[in-house]
Amino acid sequence: AQSVTQLGSHVSVSEGALVLLRCNYSSSVPPYLFWYVQYPNQGLQLLLKYTTGATLVKGINGFEAEFKKSETSFHLTKPSAHMSDAAEYFCAVSDQGGSARQLTFGSGTQLTVLP
Amino acid sequence: EAGVAQSPRYKIIEKRQSVAFWCNPISGHATLYWYQQILGQGPKLLIQFQNNGVVDDSQLPKDRFSAERLKGVDSTLKIQPAKLEDSAVYLCASAQGRNTIYFGEGSWLTVV
């Protein structure tokens, strides 16, 4: 069984400050890891994903995340927050097997960007 | 390329009534998912289809929820009878093979 824990259901940062959203996973097999963003009244949009290879992955809108196997973590960062980054962010995990993915999501982190 | 289409976007019903949500996946996507997202929680998988066959419905409350994907394209999720705790966003998603999963904008259900 796989699971995801997102530390901090609400995070507030000032515009221009570093964004750090934490995600830890549990998986009995090598995981694939994802970050999705959800803007109000919208569906989920993929920000970035880790499958294999380079552990530092870059996504859209200046976000990046680093897969750390020893820490079972996949934290999301952005050097400088923008007002448009205010949204809810979900970390998700899937296994590497099978013909189609199945995502298990964390409970989400609501990011507020203060002017 | 058109995205995942869902309707209706918003629905308010009384408890014990029934409701149905429709989803049209991205063209060519064989895999279709229905997720339930309760306020303040992450999405939870209800059912996964591969073409018109069910791959996983282990978390679908089968006493009140049903889903079908006739002809392997569109899908319908039905709730009957609805309970207050069914108030949630119902997200449809689709994928081709092990590629990126794309989500629709969701159908918001309020049960009063």
Chai-1 contact restraints between the chains, C-beta under 6 A:
chainA,res_idxA,chainB,res_idxB,connection_type,confidence,min_distance_angstrom,max_distance_angstrom,comment,restraint_id
A,Q42,B,E105,contact,1.0,0.0,6.0,A-B,restraint_1
A,G43,B,F103,contact,1.0,0.0,6.0,A-B,restraint_2
A,G43,B,G104,contact,1.0,0.0,6.0,A-B,restraint_3
A,G43,B,E105,contact,1.0,0.0,6.0,A-B,restraint_4
A,G43,B,G106,contact,1.0,0.0,6.0,A-B,restraint_5
A,L44,B,F103,contact,1.0,0.0,6.0,A-B,restraint_6
A,L46,B,T100,contact,1.0,0.0,6.0,A-B,restraint_7
A,F90,B,G42,contact,1.0,0.0,6.0,A-B,restraint_8
A,A100,B,T31,contact,1.0,0.0,6.0,A-B,restraint_9
A,R101,B,R98,contact,1.0,0.0,6.0,A-B,restraint_10
A,F105,B,G42,contact,1.0,0.0,6.0,A-B,restraint_11
A,F105,B,P43,contact,1.0,0.0,6.0,A-B,restraint_12
A,G106,B,G42,contact,1.0,0.0,6.0,A-B,restraint_13
A,S107,B,Q41,contact,1.0,0.0,6.0,A-B,restraint_14
A,S107,B,G42,contact,1.0,0.0,6.0,A-B,restraint_15
A,G108,B,G42,contact,1.0,0.0,6.0,A-B,restraint_16
